[in-house]
Amino acid sequence: MASRQAYAPTPHSYVPNTTISATINLDEEVKLAETRAERDLQDSLAEIFSIIVTLDELERAFLKDAIPESDYTEICERSLKQYKSILADETVAKAFVGLEEFKAEWDVSYNVPACATTCPRAHDVQLEVPRATERLKVGMPSTAVTASTGTAPQPAVATDSKSGQLILKATEDFITFLDALRLGLLAKDQLHPLLTDIIQSANKVTDRDFENRGKIIQWLITLNQMKATEELSEHQARELELDINSAYSAAFASHSYTEALVDYQPSPVRLHTCMQCGSGSIHGNAFAIGRPRDLHYIPSEAMSGQFTSSAAPLEGRNFFVFPLLCPPVDDILKCSKVSRSNHPLQTVVRAVRSVASLEEANRGLFKGANEEDHVLVTDQTIFHPQGGGQPSDVGVIRAASGASFDVSAVRMNSVTEGEVLHLGRFADGSSQFKPGETVTQTIDSEKRILYSRYHTAGHVLGGAVRHLLEKEVANFDELKASHFPESAACEFQGLIEGKWKDSIQARVDAYINKDMPVEIDFWNEDDFRANGLERLIPDRKAMGMADDEKFRVVKILGCEVYPCGGTHVDSTHRCGKTNVKKISRSKGISRVSYTLP
């Protein structure tokens, strides 16, 4: 049986020619779509074609002032959203390939009508669609890319409350983007929305063509041409960070902007004694605000686009507060003297001991220590001890005398309950601390954030595997996990075959991309039962906990709940791309390893 044929409308590329019209069929025979999927694909590609043509005409009309700015912006934004929405379908994206390839395949151009009074051969001329091409590459309306002189505040007059709010918002957007780069979030779908926010907020602040504005637009084009999960290279990430930092400084270098921000005082933030550890340190205010989380604190009297971790007295000073993109949430352990802050903390030395003088049980905690190493005990600490599969913090402890102690490992005391041991070595030529001496603790914040990302990602992986395979694998159960970057993995009872690797990766990706909130809570046994999680109730007696003490849990909303004393990021998206590395099996136990960028 012959394949079905039908007549289709005249193709867009056909140019009528009256001199040979008698020998040319004005219609072209094409095959009908055999399935609904084929028809939907062709409809989607046709929609893309119409959007490109519409955008080119829209840009032309806007340049000629033939359409109001508000109408242009609305139509352009709607068209760009439709364009992105259609290409979100993998089948359409695969057929589309890329903008230039699509234009070549579909011959996206205009046929200029013939006009004897102007150009008798005009029908032989074809115009490309450069305006639409540029708009689709940028991914934003022209009105968003270029500041509107009618709405952006001028430096000389930027002294009212509204201008201060705009500057504050723009500053926060810059900080958030830089945080993302430092966390290794390099995929298009992670960076593109944040870079768009920067451009839009900066344009509301100033219409000056500050340094590197053009480079920001070029980076937006670069990201827009990437696939959703495609990532920038390490070299590109460094270049981008440099350009954003330069643009940040240039955009807000004017003293007038500083005055406007200082003049804007929405609820001045004043630091006070921390309800957790009794100190007046910078992290205390996070508890006063509400939900515990780490923040950027920028002194209002010296706002100049720079972060601060000032060692100057903090009590009574006013600060503008910007949430970190990836703050570790509250990591209070059973020991009430472990602070959740990653900001410097002043505390008092209680003891300085050589490793050799430690009890045998405690010496076993530091197997790699030698005779030059010492152990410090302080009244409070911001160093998170190793435990729960998470590495300990590292950093430095300094005294006003100049003495310095490099912390290489932290453990909970095996003999004295609630005491934290800091293993390390005094710097060459440094004197030792004395009991009662005031010191300042500073942790390696980058490692803290890295460990927090790994810990949350491990719980996401555990939840994903449970949801996917709990009913597929015989005798399934979650066992222990390691969140050390070099050996991160989750172990499960039951044999998980290698065929599940792609499915596990897809489920993990879905949970990460959903940006599920991560929260810390404290539960008793009744709370576990009320949530149908009896299997997770810890052994109170084994943990040495009083009957009225509650268990610390981490809740990944929409995924899982785990009893946990570790540090975490505050949403799954902030873990970054979590790659399922491999699945290994031995003696009825399956180990699923993972890595982060």
N, C-alpha and C positions, 0 to 999 in steps of 0.2 A: 504494500500500500504506500502510495506517495506521501511524503511528509506534508503536513498542513501548511498552506501558504495563505497569505492575506495581503491586502494592500495597506500600507502605512501612510501617514501624512507625508507631504513633501519633506525630505530631510533638510536640516537647517543649512547645510553646506551647499545646497543646490542653487545655482544662479541662472535664472531664465535668460534665454537668448533667442529673440524673436526670429533671427535670421535662419536658425536651424530648428525651430520649434516643431516643424513637421516631421523631423526624423528622430526626435527624442521623446521618450515616454516621460511625461511630467511626474509620474509616480514611480516609486521603486518598490519592488517586491522584497519583503523581509519575512523571516520566520516568526511566527507567534511564539511567545514563551510557553514552554511545555509544562512548567510547574508554577505554582504560586510563588515559590521562592525566587525563581528567575524573574517573574514579573515584578515582585517587590524590589529586587535588586535594580532592575532597569528604572523603576519609578524613583528610587532613591538617587541614582546617578543623574536622572533628569532633574530632580529637585536641586541637586548641587549645581548643575548647569544653569538653572534659572536664578539661583542665588548669586552666582558669579556675574551674570548679565545684569541683574538688578543692582548689585553693589557698584558696578562700573558706571551705570547711569546715575545712581545716587551720588557718587563722588563727583561726577561731572556737574550735576545740578547744584551741589553744595559749593563747589568752586565758583560757580556763576551767580551765587546768592539767589538761586531760584527756589530754595527751600529753607525754611527757618532752621536755625541751629538745633532747637529742641526736637523738631521733627526728624532732622537728619540723624541725630544721636539715637533717638528711639528706634528708628527703622534699621539703622546700622547695627545696633546692639542685638536687636531681634534676629537679624539675618545671620550675624556671626554665631549666635547661640544655636540657631537652626543648623548651620553648617557643621558646627562641632557635634551637635546631637546626632546628626545623620552619620557622621564619620565614627561615632562611638561604636557603631555596629562593626564587628570584626570582618564580616563578609563584605560589607560595603568598603571598608578601609582597604581591604586586600585588592578589590577591583579598582579602587580609586588610585592606588599606588602613591601618587604625590600630585601636587597642584600642577607642576609643569608637565608631568606625564599625562594627566587628565586633559589638559588643554590641547596637547598634541594629538591625543587619541580622539577627542571629541571635536577637534578643530574649533576651539572657542575663540571666535573672532567675529567681527561685524562685517556685513556686506553693505557698502555705502551705495544707496540708491543712485541710479544714473540720472543725470540732469543735463539736458542738452545746452542749457544756458550757462552752465558752470564748467562741467567736465564730461564730455561725451563718453569717456571711457571710465567713468567713476565706478561702474559695477565691477571692474577688474581690480579695484583697490580694496585691500582688507586691512582692518585696524585690529591690533591686539587689545587686550584689556588690562593695561598696566595699572590703572587706579585700583581695580578690584584685586589684582594680584598683590599689590603692596598692602592693601587693607587686610587681606586674609593672612598675609605673612606676619603683620604686626599683631593682628587679633584684637584690636581695639579701635573704636571710632577715632577719627582725626581730632575731635573735640576733647577726647580723653588724653591723647598723646601730647597735644599742645595746650598749654594753659590758656584759659580764657581771661583776657585782660579785664573783662567786665566783672569777674567774680573773685579773682585771686587778690589777696591783700598785698599791698605794697609795703616794702620794708619800712619806709618812713612813717607809715601810719598804723603799722601792725601792733597796736598797743591795747586793743580792746579784748574782752574776754573771749569772743568768738575766734579771733585770730590766735589767741593762746591755745585754744582747744585744737585748732587745725594744725598748729606746729607740734603740739604734743602728740597728735595722732600720726603725723608724718614721721616723727622721731621713732615712735613705737614700731611703725612699719619697717623702717630701716633696720632697727635693732632685731626685729623678728627674722628678717631675711638673713642677716649676718649670723644669727644663731643657727638657722637652718643649715647654712653652709658649713659651719663649724661642727655640726652634728653629722655631717656626711650625707645630708639629704640632697641628692644630686639629680633625681629624676625630674622629667618635665612636669609631671602631674603634681610634684611636690613644690617646685620652685616657681612655675608660671603664675599661679594665683597670687603668690606673695610679691612677685616683681610687679604685677599689675597694680596691686595695692600701693606700692611705692610710687609709681608714676602718677596715679590718680591723686593720692594725698599730697605729693609734692607740688602738683599743679595747682592745688587749691591754696597752697601757701604762697607761691611766688610765680610770677610770669617771667622772671629773669631766666635767660638761657644759661644756667649755671654749668660749670665744668662737668663733663661726662654725662650730661643729660642725653646727648646723642648716642653715647655708648650703651646707656641703659636700654634705649629703644632697639639698638642692634642686638643686644642680648635677648630682648623679648622676641625678636624675629628668630634668632637662633633657637630658642626654646620652642617657639611655636611650630617650627619646621621639624622638630623631633617627634618621635613616637611617644605615647604617653609614659611608657616605662623606661624609655631610653635615658641614659644618664650622661652627664657631663664627665669629661675626663678629669684627672687630677690637675692637669695643667690648666684646663678651662676653668675649673673651680677656683684656682688661685687667681687667675686673671679677673674673674668675675668679682671675687671678694675685694681685690684691689680697686676695681672700678667703682664698686658700690661704696667703699670707704671714702674714696675721693669725691664722689658725688655727694655723699652725706655731709662731708666737711664743707664743700663748696656751697651747698644749698643753704646751710644754716650758719655760715661764717659771719654774716652781718650782725653787728651788735644790736641792731634794732630788733632782730628776731629774739635775741636773748632777753631783751627788755620786755618784749611782748609775753614771753613765756613766764618770766618771773612775775609779771603783773597779773598773770592768770593763776589764781590760787584757789582751786576747787576744794576744799577740805584738806588743809595742810596736814601732811603726815608727820607726826612727831614720834620719835622712838622712846620707848620706856622699858622698864624692867620686863624681861621675858618671863611669862608664866610657866615656862617649861624648865629652864635651868637656873633662873634667878639672876642671869647676867643682863647687862644693858647693851648687849651686842646687837649688831645690825639685823640679825635674823629675827629678833624678838617681835618686830612689828608685823611680820607675816602672820603671826597668831592673832594679833589685835584686829587685823583686817577681816579675818574670817577663815576661809579654807586654807590650811597650811600649805604653803608653796614658796619656792625661792623666787626672788625678784631682783631686777636691776634697780638699784637705788641711785638716783642722780640728784645731787644737791641743788636745790632751787636757786641758790645764790651764785651758782657757777655753771649754769647750763650752757654747754658749748658743744654738744654732740659727742661727748666722751663718756665712757663708762667710768665708774668709780668704785674703788674698794678702799676708801680713805682710811688712814690710820689715825686721823684726827678724832677728837672726842665726838661722839655721836649723839649723846643725850641732848634733847631739846632742839636738834637741827631739823629743818624742813627738807623733805625729799619728794621728788616726783618718782612714782613707782611704775615700772614696766614689768609685766610678767615675763619670765624666761619662756622661750619657746619649748624648752625641754627641762622643766624643773623636776628634780627628784622630789617625790611626795614625802610626807612625814615618815621618817624611818626610826622612830623611837623604839628601842628594844625594851626588853624587860628591865634593863638597867636604866633608871630614870635620868642618869647623868650623861647619857649619850645624846648629843644634840643632833638634830636633823639638818643643820645648816651646812652650806659649803662656803660660807663667808668666814674670814678670820675670827677667832674667838680668843678672848683673854681669859686665862684661868690661872690656877695656882698649882705649883708642883707639890705633890704629897710625898713622893719617894723616888729615889734614883738608885737602881740596883744593877749590879753586874749580872750577866746571864748565869755565871757560875754559882751565884748565891741564891738562885731561884729554887723553889721546891722541885723535886723530880718530875712531878706531874706537869708543872709549868715549863720546865726545860724541854719537855717533849713537844711542846707547842711550837718551839722555834728550833727545829732540827738543823737548819743551815747557819745558825748563829756561831760566832767565834768569840774569842776572848776580848776583842776590841768593842764588842757590842754591849749595849746597856738596855735596861727596860725602865721606862718612866711610868709613873702613875700620877694622874692629875685630878683635880676636883671635878672638872667637867671635861668633855671631849667632843670634838666634831668628827673624829676619826671613826669610821664604821668598822667594827671588828669583822674578821672573816667568819662566815657562817651561813648556813642555808644555801650552800652552793655558790656563794658570791665572794669574790676576793675582798680583802680589806683595803681601805683607803691607804694612800701613801702621801707624804708631804713633808713639812718642816715645822719645827717648834723653835721659836727664837725668844731670847730674853733681851731686856733693854741694855744689859751689860755687853751685848754683842755675841754672847754664847749662842751656838746654833746646833740643833739636833735633827738629823735627817731620819725620818720615820720610814722604815721599810716594810714593817708588818705590824698588824694589830690583832690581838686575840682577847677573848674573855678569860679572866683568871679562873683556873680550874679548882682553886682552893678557896678563894675568898669570893663569895657571891656578889655579883654586881660590879666588880672591879675590872677596869679595862687596862690591859698591858700594851704599851707602845714600845716595840722593839726598834732599835736604830743605833746610830753612831754619831758621836759628837764630831763636828767638823774639825779638820786639821787646825791645830793651834787654838781651838776653842776650849774655854774652861767649862767645867761641868755645872749644871744647875744645882741649886741648893734647895732643900725642902722649905716651902713657904715663899719661894721666889715667884713673882708674877711672870708669866710667859704668854706668848701669842701663838696660837695654832693656825696653820694654813694648810689645807689639803690640796692635792692636785685635782682641780675641778674638772679638767677634761677626762681624767680617768674615772672620777665619780660618775659623771654623766654617761660615759661608755659602759660602766658596770651596771648602771640603772637601766640603760637601753637593753643590754643583754638579759638582765633579770626579767624585765617585763616581757621581752620577746620569748623567753623560755616558757613563761606561763601561757602566752598566746599559742605557742606551739603545742603545749600540753593540752590546752582546751580544744584546739583544732583536731588533734589526733583522737581525743576522747569522743568528740561529737561525731567524727567520721567513722571510727572503727570499733566503738564500744560494743556494738551488736554484730560486728563482722568477724572479730577475732576471739577465739575461744579463751576463756579465763582472763579476759582483758582487765588490766588495772594500771593505774599510774603509780610509778615507784619514785625513785629519787631523780635529781637533776643536777647538772653542773652548769653554772653560768659564767665560768672563766672564759674569756675571749678565745684562748688557744684550744679549749677542749669543751666548748659548749654543746650540751646534749641533754635529752630527756630519755629516761628509761621507762619501759612498760612491760608488764607481765603479759606473756603471749607472743606468738610469732607473727610479726608484721612483714609481709612479703614486699619485695622491692617494687612490685607493680603498683603499690599505693603511693609511691614517692610523689608523682605528679599531682595526684589528688590532694595529698597533704599540703603540697606547696600552694595549690589553688585556694584551699581553705584558709591557710595562713595569710596569703595575700589579701583575701577578702576581709579578714578580721583587721589586718593592719590598715587597709584602705578605708574601712568604715570609721576610722578615727574614734574608736570606742573609749569613753572616759575611763580612767584608772583612779580608783579611790581607796583610801585607807579607812578601815572601820575597826571596831572592837566588839567581838561577839562572845557570848557565853554559849553553853551547850544548847540551850533552848533556841537561840538564834539559828544555829546550824540545823536543828530539827525542823524549825519553821520554814526553812528554805530547802528542805529535802536533801540536806547534805550531811546526814549522819556519818557517812563514810569518812568525812574529813575532820571529825572531832579529835583534837590532839589529846595525848595522855597527860592530864593535868599533874598527876603525881610524879611522872617521870621528868616533867619540866620543873618540878619544885615550885609550882604555883599555888597560891592560897585559893581557898574555895570561892572567894568573891572577886578574884582577878579575872579579867576578860582576855581572850586571845586576840592578838592583832591579826587582821586578815587584809588581803589585798583583793579588791573587787574590780574585775574587768567587766564593765557593764555590757551585757549582751554576749559574754563569753563564759567566764568561769569565776569562781571564788577560791582563794587559796589561803590557808594559814601561812603567814610569812612575816619575817622581821627585816627583810631587805629593803633596799632603795629602789625606786621605780620612777619612770617618766609618767606624766599625767594623762597620756592618751596613747593608744596603740599606734597611731600614725607616726608618733615621734620616736618609735623604735627604729624607723627607717626600713629599707628593704631587708627582709629576713629570708635568707636562702636556706632551704632544706638541703643539707650537704649529702648525706647518705643514710641508709638504714642498714644496720648490722644486727646479727642475731647470734646468741650463744646461750645454751642451756635453758631454753624456754624464755629468755629475756631479749627484748628488742631495744636497740639504742638508736634514736633518731638524732643525728647531730645537725647543728645549724651554725651559720655565720652571719655577721653583720658587716656592712661596708665600713 
